[in-house]
Amino acid sequence: MPRQFPLAGLLRLRQLREDEAAGSLAAANERLRASRARTDGISDALDGTDLDPAESASLYAVAAARASARSTLADLHALEAQLQADQERAQDHYRAARAATVGLEKLETRHRDTEATALLGAEQRVLDEIAAAGRRQHTGKDRT
């Protein structure tokens, strides 16, 4: 019976960490995508306003609204930069977790191959013994 991979527990832990890192990366990607969509929406709204105010009060209101929208847009750009940095950290964390897992997965594959080779070798020895016993038995019957 093949032996269990001695580092199976550590491999499972690393796989769990990799899964956790993948989840964090997916969440960071989604937050970044949502932020970019909001930023694009406000940019489009700013570009799409084509007002020609007739009175000075209307002009001041439009200027204040545009200034407010630009301020909001600047805040969103700052948030997007922060989210981009978070996404890059999550990507690095995932890559490190994946690299740690891959090394152990290769060791596990090598262990399985070694165990399979040993099992096949043991089966072949049993078959050789059976064949040799059959030949001895067959050779012994021919002499009598």
Disulfide bonds with the S-S distance in Angstrom:
none
